[in-house]
Amino acid sequence: MMRHIFKQLWNRKRANSLMIIELFISFIVVFALFAGVVSTLLYTDKPTGYNVIDVYTARIQPHTYEPDSLEKIAIFETSGQLIDELKSMPEVIEVASLFPLPYGGSTISNVSDFRDLQDVRTIYVEASDRIFDVMDTRILDGRGFEESDDALDYIPSMVNQAFVDEYCNGKPPLGEALDEDATFRVVGIIEDFRYRGALTKRLPLMMTRRSLEVVDKGYEPIRAVVIKTHPGTTAEFEEEVQKLTENMHAGWTAQVNRLSQLREGHYKDVVSPLLMAGMIIGFLMLMVILGMIGVFWLAITRRTEEIGVRRAMGGSKPDIYRQFLGEIAALTTIAMGAASLLIVQIPLLGIIPELTWGNTIIALIVSAVFMYLIAMMSGLYPAWMAARVQPAAALHYE
């Protein structure tokens, strides 16, 4: 049977080449969708490294001020007073500054001289001493930030496990400088603090301590705080925090949200493009199915004589049915094989870092199953029509 199928494909190679090209392009498009879905889903089973339940965020927009001015010092002192006022609220367990906030924009910093490595890229964030208590982040090695760090001649910094895995070759960087001037030194290692959420890959992160007391180390007044509250805190708490913040200093504005709300908004931003792409690809696949049905139907009408002769020579309806479905499966396999050779170059050459070998293989398998289903669905009706051809139909061509 297989030999006969491939012989028929070879005899009709010119007509089949167009079908192979269509299947080739369709498979690449389907793979692109499933690669995005697989890459996203595989991230969800790994912890983010922080808690979002009963945690509120407050973005603070202070008015502009002159650098190194008395006004800046006054705003800095007011920022510290804001932290104290928030801590005194009955709903609050702990407060810390954190900027930028998770599920929002992040600053990318180049640390060019860490262990003489070039282009060391990290997510850069600033946080105050109590951040690990607010976010329930585990310290894997070393220590966290402390008030006594104000007396140090460098800025204590934390790196996450992804940083260690990416740049440290298994050797913890405790005590090492993160820049040429040794302004930042590593005092601890935290778990994978996945700043952009559970639907994104783990990335190296550098968290530096920002003091609430010292002004002369280049610190800026706080721009955002995270607040851990008791369970059952009502929505009125958001309004209270906003009023308190805006009353602390003329010109200040605040935007207060649950961290879980920011997460939901971020998830929508990540999932929406995939859903849109899925709808577009679904429409394209419908067009492909209709096109394949038309092509297979046309092929059957042109091969009525061949089918009738085979029926006359003893071929049964199931034999004809299996032959045409086999030809469709063979065409699909050839197209997917050629497309797979092209696709595997992506992880082989590292063209898209997020597309690892594991993600590629899973996406290829899922895409292959999907394409076989599409091809078989497209061929069911034409194959059924072919199986109904009677031996006498071949006489019309004599």
C-alpha positions as CSV (number, residue, x, y, z in Angstrom):
1,M,0.0,0.0,0.0
2,M,2.7,2.5,1.0
3,R,4.7,1.8,-2.2
4,H,1.6,2.3,-4.3
5,I,0.8,5.6,-2.5
6,F,4.2,7.1,-3.0
7,K,4.2,5.9,-6.6
8,Q,1.0,7.8,-7.2
9,L,2.4,10.9,-5.5
10,W,5.5,10.8,-7.7
11,N,3.4,10.4,-10.9
12,R,1.4,13.5,-9.9
13,K,4.4,15.4,-8.4
14,R,3.6,18.7,-10.3
15,A,0.0,18.8,-9.0
16,N,1.1,17.7,-5.5
17,S,3.8,20.2,-5.2
18,L,1.3,23.1,-4.8
19,M,-0.5,21.1,-2.1
20,I,2.8,20.5,-0.3
21,I,3.7,24.2,-0.4
22,E,0.3,25.1,1.0
23,L,0.7,22.5,3.8
24,F,4.3,23.7,4.4
25,I,3.2,27.3,5.0
26,S,0.2,26.3,7.1
27,F,2.4,24.1,9.3
28,I,4.9,27.0,10.0
29,V,2.0,29.3,10.8
30,V,0.4,26.8,13.2
31,F,3.8,26.2,14.8
32,A,4.3,29.9,15.5
33,L,1.0,29.9,17.4
34,F,1.6,26.8,19.4
35,A,5.2,27.8,20.1
36,G,3.8,31.0,21.7
37,V,1.2,29.1,23.7
38,V,3.6,26.3,24.8
39,S,6.3,28.9,25.9
40,T,3.7,30.8,27.9
41,L,2.1,27.8,29.5
42,L,5.4,26.2,30.5
43,Y,6.2,29.4,32.6
44,T,3.0,29.1,34.6
45,D,4.1,26.1,36.7
46,K,7.1,27.9,38.1
47,P,6.8,30.3,41.2
48,T,7.0,34.0,40.6
49,G,9.0,34.5,43.8
50,Y,6.6,36.9,45.5
51,N,3.0,37.1,46.8
52,V,0.2,39.2,45.3
53,I,-2.6,38.3,47.7
54,D,-3.6,41.1,50.1
55,V,-0.8,43.3,48.7
56,Y,-1.6,46.8,47.5
57,T,0.5,49.1,45.4
58,A,0.6,52.9,45.4
59,R,2.3,54.8,42.5
60,I,3.3,58.3,43.7
61,Q,3.8,61.1,41.2
62,P,5.6,63.9,43.0
63,H,6.0,67.3,41.3
64,T,9.3,68.2,39.8
65,Y,12.1,69.7,41.9
66,E,15.7,70.9,41.5
67,P,18.4,68.3,42.1
68,D,20.3,68.7,45.4
69,S,17.9,71.3,46.6
70,L,16.3,71.8,50.0
71,E,13.0,71.0,48.4
72,K,14.3,67.5,47.5
73,I,15.4,66.9,51.1
74,A,12.0,68.0,52.3
75,I,10.2,65.7,49.8
76,F,12.6,62.9,50.9
77,E,11.6,63.4,54.5
78,T,7.9,63.5,53.6
79,S,8.4,60.2,51.8
80,G,9.6,58.7,55.1
81,Q,6.7,60.2,56.9
82,L,4.3,58.6,54.4
83,I,5.8,55.2,55.1
84,D,5.3,55.7,58.8
85,E,1.7,56.9,58.3
86,L,0.9,53.9,56.2
87,K,2.4,51.5,58.8
88,S,0.1,53.0,61.5
89,M,-3.1,52.2,59.6
90,P,-5.0,49.3,61.2
91,E,-5.3,47.3,58.0
92,V,-1.5,47.4,57.3
93,I,1.0,44.6,58.3
94,E,4.1,46.0,56.6
95,V,5.1,48.7,54.0
96,A,8.2,49.0,51.7
97,S,9.2,51.0,48.8
98,L,9.6,49.2,45.4
99,F,10.2,50.7,42.0
100,P,9.3,49.9,39.4
101,L,6.3,47.8,40.4
102,P,5.8,44.2,39.2
103,Y,3.6,43.7,36.2
104,G,4.6,47.1,34.9
105,G,7.5,48.6,33.1
106,S,11.0,47.7,34.1
107,T,14.4,49.3,33.7
108,I,17.0,47.3,32.0
109,S,20.5,47.9,33.3
110,N,23.9,47.0,31.7
111,V,26.4,45.8,34.3
112,S,29.4,45.7,32.1
113,D,32.2,44.8,34.5
114,F,30.8,42.0,36.6
115,R,33.5,39.3,36.5
116,D,34.8,40.9,33.3
117,L,31.7,39.8,31.4
118,Q,30.4,42.1,28.7
119,D,26.8,43.0,28.2
120,V,25.5,41.6,31.5
121,R,21.8,42.5,31.3
122,T,19.4,42.5,34.2
123,I,16.1,43.9,35.3
124,Y,17.0,46.7,37.7
125,V,14.8,47.6,40.7
126,E,15.1,49.5,43.9
127,A,13.6,48.4,47.2
128,S,13.7,49.3,50.9
129,D,14.5,47.1,53.9
130,R,11.1,45.5,54.5
131,I,10.5,44.4,50.9
132,F,11.0,40.7,51.6
133,D,8.4,40.7,54.4
134,V,5.9,42.5,52.3
135,M,6.3,40.3,49.2
136,D,7.0,37.0,51.0
137,T,10.2,36.6,49.0
138,R,12.6,33.9,50.1
139,I,16.3,34.7,50.6
140,L,18.3,31.7,49.4
141,D,21.7,32.8,50.5
142,G,23.3,35.7,52.3
143,R,21.1,38.3,54.0
144,G,18.5,40.9,53.2
145,F,18.6,44.7,53.6
146,E,19.1,46.2,57.0
147,E,18.9,49.7,58.6
148,S,22.6,49.4,59.5
149,D,23.4,49.4,55.7
150,D,23.0,53.2,55.8
151,A,26.6,53.3,57.2
152,L,28.1,51.3,54.4
153,D,30.2,52.9,51.7
154,Y,28.4,50.9,49.0
155,I,24.8,50.1,48.1
156,P,23.8,46.6,49.2
157,S,22.2,44.6,46.3
158,M,20.4,41.3,45.8
159,V,20.4,39.2,42.7
160,N,18.0,36.4,41.9
161,Q,18.7,32.8,41.1
162,A,18.3,33.4,37.4
163,F,21.2,35.9,37.6
164,V,23.4,33.2,39.3
165,D,22.5,30.6,36.7
166,E,23.1,33.0,33.8
167,Y,26.3,34.7,34.8
168,C,27.9,33.0,37.8
169,N,28.7,29.4,36.6
170,G,27.4,28.0,39.8
171,K,29.6,30.2,42.1
172,P,27.5,32.5,44.3
173,P,28.5,36.1,43.8
174,L,28.2,37.1,47.5
175,G,30.4,40.0,48.4
176,E,31.2,40.7,44.8
177,A,30.9,44.1,43.1
178,L,28.4,44.5,40.3
179,D,30.0,47.5,38.7
180,E,33.5,48.9,38.0
181,D,33.3,51.4,40.8
182,A,32.1,48.9,43.4
183,T,29.1,51.1,44.1
184,F,26.9,48.0,44.2
185,R,27.8,44.8,46.1
186,V,25.9,41.6,46.4
187,V,24.8,40.8,49.9
188,G,22.2,38.1,49.2
189,I,20.5,35.9,46.6
190,I,16.8,35.6,46.3
191,E,14.6,33.1,44.6
192,D,13.5,33.7,41.0
193,F,11.8,37.1,41.4
194,R,9.9,37.0,38.1
195,Y,9.2,40.6,37.8
196,R,7.0,40.4,34.7
197,G,4.8,37.7,36.1
198,A,4.1,34.0,35.7
199,L,3.5,34.1,32.0
200,T,7.0,35.3,31.2
201,K,10.4,33.6,31.3
202,R,12.7,33.9,34.3
203,L,15.2,36.8,33.8
204,P,18.2,37.9,35.8
205,L,17.3,40.6,38.3
206,M,19.3,43.0,40.3
207,M,17.6,44.6,43.4
208,T,19.4,47.5,45.1
209,R,18.7,48.8,48.5
210,R,17.2,52.3,48.7
211,S,17.4,54.0,52.0
212,L,14.6,56.0,53.6
213,E,17.0,58.1,55.6
214,V,20.1,58.9,53.5
215,V,19.9,61.5,50.8
216,D,23.6,61.9,49.8
217,K,23.9,58.5,48.0
218,G,22.0,59.6,45.0
219,Y,18.7,58.2,46.2
220,E,15.5,59.8,44.9
221,P,12.3,60.2,46.9
222,I,10.1,57.1,46.7
223,R,7.9,56.7,43.7
224,A,6.0,53.6,44.6
225,V,5.2,51.5,47.7
226,V,3.9,48.1,48.3
227,I,1.6,47.5,51.3
228,K,0.9,44.1,52.9
229,T,-2.5,44.1,54.5
230,H,-4.6,41.8,56.7
231,P,-6.9,39.4,55.0
232,G,-10.4,40.9,54.4
233,T,-9.2,44.5,53.8
234,T,-12.0,46.2,51.9
235,A,-11.9,48.4,48.8
236,E,-12.2,51.6,50.9
237,F,-8.6,51.0,51.9
238,E,-7.5,52.1,48.4
239,E,-9.3,55.4,48.7
240,E,-7.8,56.0,52.2
241,V,-4.3,55.4,51.0
242,Q,-4.8,57.7,48.0
243,K,-6.1,60.5,50.2
244,L,-3.3,60.1,52.7
245,T,-0.7,60.2,50.0
246,E,-2.0,63.2,48.3
247,N,-2.5,65.1,51.6
248,M,1.2,64.5,52.5
249,H,2.5,67.0,50.0
250,A,1.0,69.6,47.7
251,G,1.1,68.5,44.1
252,W,1.4,64.7,44.9
253,T,-0.9,62.3,43.1
254,A,-1.3,58.6,43.8
255,Q,-2.7,55.6,42.0
256,V,-3.6,52.7,44.3
257,N,-4.3,49.2,43.1
258,R,-4.3,45.7,44.4
259,L,-1.2,43.9,43.1
260,S,-3.6,41.1,42.0
261,Q,-5.4,43.6,39.7
262,L,-2.1,44.6,38.1
263,R,-1.4,40.9,37.5
264,E,-4.8,40.4,35.8
265,G,-4.2,43.4,33.6
266,H,-0.8,42.0,32.7
267,Y,-2.2,38.6,31.9
268,K,-4.7,40.2,29.5
269,D,-1.9,42.0,27.8
270,V,0.0,38.7,27.3
271,V,-2.9,36.5,26.4
272,S,-4.8,38.9,24.1
273,P,-2.2,38.8,21.3
274,L,-2.3,35.0,21.4
275,L,-6.1,34.9,21.3
276,M,-6.0,37.4,18.4
277,A,-3.4,35.3,16.6
278,G,-5.4,32.2,17.3
279,M,-8.5,33.7,15.7
280,I,-6.6,34.8,12.6
281,I,-4.9,31.4,12.3
282,G,-8.3,29.7,12.8
283,F,-9.7,31.6,10.0
284,L,-6.7,30.8,7.8
285,M,-7.0,27.1,8.7
286,L,-10.7,27.2,7.7
287,M,-9.6,28.6,4.3
288,V,-7.0,25.9,4.1
289,I,-9.5,23.1,4.9
290,L,-11.9,24.4,2.2
291,G,-9.1,24.7,-0.3
292,M,-7.8,21.2,0.4
293,I,-11.3,19.8,0.1
294,G,-11.6,21.5,-3.3
295,V,-8.2,20.3,-4.5
296,F,-8.9,16.7,-3.4
297,W,-12.3,16.7,-4.9
298,L,-10.9,18.0,-8.2
299,A,-8.2,15.3,-8.1
300,I,-10.8,12.6,-7.6
301,T,-12.8,13.8,-10.6
302,R,-9.7,13.6,-12.7
303,R,-8.8,10.2,-11.4
304,T,-12.2,8.5,-11.9
305,E,-10.8,6.2,-14.6
306,E,-8.0,5.1,-12.4
307,I,-10.3,4.5,-9.5
308,G,-12.8,2.6,-11.6
309,V,-10.1,0.4,-13.0
310,R,-8.8,-0.4,-9.6
311,R,-12.3,-1.3,-8.4
312,A,-12.7,-3.5,-11.4
313,M,-9.4,-5.3,-10.5
314,G,-10.8,-6.2,-7.1
315,G,-10.1,-3.1,-5.0
316,S,-12.7,-2.6,-2.3
317,K,-14.3,0.6,-1.1
318,P,-12.1,0.5,2.1
319,D,-9.0,0.1,0.0
320,I,-9.8,3.2,-2.1
321,Y,-10.7,5.1,1.1
322,R,-7.4,4.2,2.7
323,Q,-5.4,5.0,-0.4
324,F,-6.7,8.6,-0.6
325,L,-6.3,9.2,3.1
326,G,-2.8,7.7,2.9
327,E,-1.9,10.0,0.1
328,I,-3.1,13.0,2.1
329,A,-1.2,11.8,5.2
330,A,2.0,11.3,3.0
331,L,1.7,14.8,1.5
332,T,1.2,16.3,5.0
333,T,4.2,14.4,6.3
334,I,6.5,15.6,3.5
335,A,5.4,19.2,4.0
336,M,5.8,19.0,7.8
337,G,9.2,17.3,7.5
338,A,10.5,20.1,5.2
339,A,9.1,22.8,7.5
340,S,10.5,21.0,10.6
341,L,14.0,21.1,9.1
342,L,13.6,24.9,8.8
343,I,12.1,25.4,12.3
344,V,14.8,23.5,14.2
345,Q,17.3,26.0,13.0
346,I,15.7,28.5,15.5
347,P,16.9,26.8,18.7
348,L,20.0,25.4,16.9
349,L,21.2,28.9,16.0
350,G,19.7,30.6,19.1
351,I,17.7,33.0,16.8
352,I,14.9,33.4,19.4
353,P,16.2,32.8,23.0
354,E,12.8,32.1,24.4
355,L,12.3,29.2,22.0
356,T,14.4,26.5,23.6
357,W,14.8,22.9,22.4
358,G,12.2,21.7,24.8
359,N,9.6,24.3,23.7
360,T,10.4,23.7,20.1
361,I,9.9,19.9,20.3
362,I,6.6,20.2,22.2
363,A,5.3,22.8,19.8
364,L,6.3,20.6,16.8
365,I,4.5,17.6,18.2
366,V,1.4,19.5,19.0
367,S,1.5,21.3,15.6
368,A,2.0,18.0,13.8
369,V,-1.0,16.4,15.5
370,F,-3.1,19.4,14.7
371,M,-2.0,19.4,11.0
372,Y,-2.8,15.7,10.7
373,L,-6.3,16.3,12.1
374,I,-6.8,19.2,9.7
375,A,-5.6,17.2,6.7
376,M,-7.6,14.1,7.6
377,M,-10.7,16.2,8.1
378,S,-10.2,17.8,4.7
379,G,-9.8,14.4,3.0
380,L,-12.7,12.5,4.6
381,Y,-15.3,13.7,2.1
382,P,-13.2,13.5,-1.0
383,A,-12.0,10.0,0.0
384,W,-15.6,9.0,0.6
385,M,-16.5,10.2,-2.8
386,A,-13.6,8.2,-4.3
387,A,-14.7,5.1,-2.5
388,R,-18.2,5.4,-4.2
389,V,-16.8,5.3,-7.7
390,Q,-18.1,2.1,-9.5
391,P,-16.0,0.0,-11.9
392,A,-18.3,0.9,-14.7
393,A,-17.3,4.5,-14.4
394,A,-14.0,3.7,-16.1
395,L,-15.9,2.7,-19.3
396,H,-16.9,6.3,-19.8
397,Y,-13.2,7.1,-20.6
398,E,-12.8,4.3,-23.3
